[in-house]
Amino acid sequence: MKKVNLKIILFLGFCVSLSLLAKPREEALIKAWEAIQKSDPKTVVFEKLEENTYKFKTERFPFDGILEVLNVSIDDRMSDSEYGYIMGVVEVELVDIPRDFMEKYSYSYSMWAQNNMLYYDKETKKWLSNKDYYAEAQERLPKPPRMFFWNILSYGPIIILIVFVVFSLIVINNLQKKNRKYMDFAEDSTKKSLELIQKSLVLGEESNRVLKEILEELKK
């Protein structure tokens, strides 16, 4: 019996120690949540009236009344994973809101409700807002090295344009060379043709002169 009682006492002590460890975490969560609510640029009034009860007014949606904290929940099931995190949720109620409030202001309310979800930074040992936690998480994630191949692909359109321009210049240059050769050939052919024509004219004149002399001799 003594051994059994000792085990029970140890177990109860362990449970009490866990509860004592959990309580400061919840208190810290509430304090961080209060700070986030106060720092929200849309918050007009956030005043603690008593335990878990606050005077609250915001410009995010038409509310000016009492906000009550119903429960605080801490979820650490993912804390041991590679990118583990501990999430804390402050469950609240806006007292005496109209029945159609959520239907009319569901989007603005959901944006505000993100302030009620916090994440515990195990390095700084502080509760962070949804926005701040994800900003820090992005910075801590290892950035993949940029591969040379992907760097080339990122400049693909520019490279294609340069290749096209170079190819066009080569084609134009070749065409100019061919045109130049053709023009030179045509010029040479024209010169030779003119020379042949001139020689033909000279021969024609000489033939006419000889024929004329022959006719004159025949007349005699």
Secondary structure as the mmCIF struct_conf table of DSSP 4:
data_model
#
loop_
_struct_conf.conf_type_id
_struct_conf.id
_struct_conf.beg_label_comp_id
_struct_conf.beg_label_asym_id
_struct_conf.beg_label_seq_id
_struct_conf.end_label_comp_id
_struct_conf.end_label_asym_id
_struct_conf.end_label_seq_id
HELX_RH_AL_P HELX_RH_AL_P1 LYS A 2 SER A 39
TURN_TY1_P TURN_TY1_P1 PRO A 41 LYS A 42
STRN STRN1 THR A 43 GLU A 50
TURN_TY1_P TURN_TY1_P2 GLU A 51 ASN A 52
STRN STRN2 THR A 53 THR A 58
TURN_TY1_P TURN_TY1_P3 GLU A 59 PRO A 62
STRN STRN3 PHE A 63 ASP A 75
TURN_TY1_P TURN_TY1_P4 ARG A 77 ASP A 80
BEND BEND1 SER A 81 SER A 81
TURN_TY1_P TURN_TY1_P5 GLU A 82 TYR A 83
STRN STRN4 ILE A 86 LEU A 94
TURN_TY1_P TURN_TY1_P6 VAL A 95 ASP A 96
TURN_TY1_P TURN_TY1_P7 ARG A 99 ASP A 100
HELX_RH_AL_P HELX_RH_AL_P2 PHE A 101 LYS A 104
BEND BEND2 TYR A 105 TYR A 105
HELX_RH_AL_P HELX_RH_AL_P3 SER A 106 ALA A 113
HELX_RH_3T_P HELX_RH_3T_P1 GLN A 114 ASN A 116
STRN STRN5 MET A 117 ASP A 121
TURN_TY1_P TURN_TY1_P8 LYS A 122 LYS A 125
STRN STRN6 LYS A 126 SER A 129
HELX_RH_AL_P HELX_RH_AL_P4 ASN A 130 ARG A 140
BEND BEND3 LEU A 141 LEU A 141
HELX_LH_PP_P HELX_LH_PP_P1 PRO A 142 MET A 147
HELX_RH_AL_P HELX_RH_AL_P5 PHE A 148 SER A 154
TURN_TY1_P TURN_TY1_P9 TYR A 155 TYR A 155
HELX_RH_AL_P HELX_RH_AL_P6 GLY A 156 LYS A 219
#
